């Protein structure tokens, strides 16, 4: 029995994967206070419940989080208790178990390669587009993590093939300029709309405005289509995957799955492309299930 936890801004989700490849338990617990002690207490609560439900639970646990990776910055709008923290060391000391950390993009890639749209793919890439941008790569249903465990950190690579105005004034929270996180995140999209209209709308309202023939909203989403098109074309040129999976709240825009592939021909190195673009599973426990898959890896 393998347990995965997904730490998000206000909730921790948990899922157990058994040896037969079935998810047999899931639970969640809200985070009421942005304190490391509260985070550890809630993780402990979920682990205790999981062990009670399934006493044969593995001693190794995998956790996905947007911050708390030692030596890496944490998003300023995420959990403040993760900034500058060593989440792995804190969890191991608190829970008394071996811990493996993964980004949301890595957890998404692993779940989709085992159970989702990429389960028949030799090579698959995931792009998680939500408050922030994360990615992941799997080969033969096994997550590629890399020497520094940062494979898929595309949120902090430059936007591919930028036009001149995209090079100005895009300061990223990581300390660099022009990162994908500034362009493909929810905040990036909403800021784009606000800069033009001086009105704050969230993604649902922008999409609704575009459907109602709002020219500014339509333009902003067309630019998003193009930027995701360039980004995924870069990924195809680098990894030549069978499929690219889009997850997170931005991935809920159905327009992407028609419009983005239409952008690829101008950027790909091949005339006939075989890579597919697919929407990730929208289950709230998808990331927890992906980390449960990671917990099955004896190398963690």
N, C-alpha and C positions, 0 to 999 in steps of 0.2 A: 504494500500500500504506500503510495507516494503523495505527499502533500505539497501543494503550491499555494502561495499567498500573493495577492496583488495589492500593493499599497497605493491608494489613490488619495486625492486631496481630503476627502471627508469620509472615506470608508475603506475597510480592508475586506477583500473577498478571498475566500478559501475554497479549494476543490481537492478531492482525493481521486487519484487514478489507481485502479487495481492492477494486478499482474496480468490479467486477461485483456487489458486495454479498454476497460469501461470506467466511466466516471460514476462513482458510487456514493458520493457525499459532497455537499457544498453548503456553505454558510457565509454570512457576512456580519460585520460589526462596525458601527459608526465610530468615527473619531470625533469626540466632542471637544478636545483640547489639543492645540498644536504644541505638544511637549513630548520629548523623547520618552519620558517615563510613561506617558499615556499610550504612546505608540507601542512600546514594548509590552505593556500590560495587556493591551488588546490583542496583540499577536499571541501572547501567552494564553489568553482565553480561548482563541480559536484553535491553537495547537492542542490544548487540553481537551477541548470538545472533540476534535478529530481523533485523538488517541483513545478517548472513551468510546467513541462510535466504532473505531477500528483499531483494536489493541495491537495488531501486527504492523502498525505504522512504521515506516522506515525512519531511521535516526537522522537521515539527511533531508533537508527541506530547501526548496527553491523559492525565491522571492523576487517579484518584479517591482520596481520603483522608479520614479523619475529623478531621484536624487539620492545622496548618501553614499555615492561611490567615492572611495578615498582618492584624493588627488584630482577630482573632477568637480567643476562648479555645479551648483544645484539651481533650478529655475527660481527666480525671486517670487513668483506667484504660487509656488508649490508650498509644501510643508516647511515652515521655517526651521523646525527642529532637525531637518536633514542637511541644512546648510553647514558645510564644514565638518559634518559628522562622518564617522566610519560606521555605516549602518550594519555591515556584515559583522564587525567585531562586537557591536552592541547586541545584536540578535544572538550571536553565538554565546555570549556571556549570560544573557538573560534566559535563553531557552535551553542551554546545555546541549545543543545539537549543531551538526555541521550545516552551514548555510552557503548557498550559491545565489549570487545576485544576477539579475538580467534586466535589461531595459524593457519597456513595454513593446518596442518593436521586435526585440528578440523573442519575447514570449508569444507575440502574435504570430511570428513566422513559424515557430515550432508547433503551435497548435494547428495552424492551417496546413502545415506539411504532414501532420499525422491524421487529422480528422476533417479538414476543410477543403477548400478549393484547390489546394496544392498537393493533395495526398497522393496523386499519381505522378508527381513531378520529380525529375532527377535534380533539378536546380530551381529554387523558388526564392523570390525576394519579397519582403513585406515593407510597406511604408505606412507608419502609424501617424495620422494627421489629426491632432487634437489640440489641446492647449499648447503642446510642443510637438516637435517632429522627431521621430525615432525610426530606425529601420532594423531589419534582420535578414539573414541569409541562411538557407538550409541546403544541404547536399544530401540527397537520398534520405530525407526525413530526419537528418541529424543536423543540429544547429552548429553553424560555424561561428566560433566565438573569437578566435585570434589570440595572439600572445598577450595582449593587454585587455582582452574581453570587451573590445569596443567595436567589433564589426557591426556595420549598420548605423554608425553615428553620423548619418548624412545630414542631420539637422544642423551640424556645424561644419558643413562644407559649403563652398560658394554656390550660388545659383548658376546653373549652366547657361551658357550663351546669353549673358545679360545684355539688354539694350542700355544705352547711355544713362537714362534717368534712374535705372535700377541700381546704379553704383553709388548713389549719393544718400547719405543720411540714414543708413540702415544699421544702426548700432545694435549689436546683439548682447543679450545678458551674459554670454560667455566671455565677453571682453573683446570680441572681434567685430568685424564689420561685414555686412552683406551675406550673412549665413542664411541657409534655407529656412531656418526657424523663423526668420523675420518675414518670410514671404508665404510660407505654406501652413502656418499655424492659424488657429482660430483668431488669435490676437492680431496676427498680421493681416488677415482678411478684413477684420472689423476696423482696424486702423486705416486700411486703404479706403474703405467706404467713408469713414469719418473725415479723412483729410480732404476729400472732395466735397462732402455735403455739410460738414460740421455737425452731423447728427450721429449719435451712437445707436447702432442696431446690432443685434446678435445674428448668428449665421441663419437661423430660421427666418428671421424677419427680412434679411437681405434676400434670401431665396424666394420668399413670398413676394417681395417687391419686384424681383425680376420676373416672376411668373405673371405679375400684374402689369408688365410692360414698362416698369421703371427703367429708364435708359441708363442711369448711373449704376444701379444694382446689376443690370445685365452686363454692363461694361466691366465691372469689377469681377464678376464671375467668369467672363470670357478671358480676362487676364489670368485668373486663377487656372482655368483650363490649360492655357498656354504654358504657365510656369510648371504645373504638374507634368505636362507633356514633355517639356525640356528635361525635367528632373528624371522622369522614368526612362526617357530615351538615353540619358547618360548611364542609368543603371543597366539598361539593355546592352549598351556598348561595352560596359565593364564586365558583366557577369553572364550575358546571353541566357537569361533564365527562361524556363518554360512558361512561367506565370509570374506576374507581379500582383500582390494582394494589397489593396488599400483598406486600412482600418481607421478607427477613430471617428469622431463626429463629422469631420469634413468628408469622409468617405461615404456618408449617407446621401450625398448629392448625386442622384441618379444620372445627371447630365454627364458626369465625368467619364462614364464607361462607354459613351459614344464619342464624346468630344476629344478626350485625351489621345486615344490611338490615332485620331486623324492628324495630330500634330507630329507624330513620329517620323514620317517619311523625310522631312527636311533635315533630320538630325542623325538618323541611323546610318550605320556603315553597310547595311545590306539593302537590296532592293525589295526583297520579299521577306517580310518579317513573320515569324511564327509565334512570338511571345504574346500571351493573352493578358488582359487586364481584368481582374475579378474583385468583387466586393467581399470583405471579410465577414465572418459570422458576427452578428450584432448582439449576441448573448452577453449580458453584463458580466458573466463569469469567464469569458473567453481568455482573458489574460491570466487569471488564476489557473485555468486548465492548462494553458501553455507552460506556466512555471511548474505545474505538476509533472508535465512531460519531461521538463529539464531535470527534475528530481530523480528520474529513473536512470540518469546517466551516471555510471559508477565513477566517472572522472571528475565529478564536481567536488 
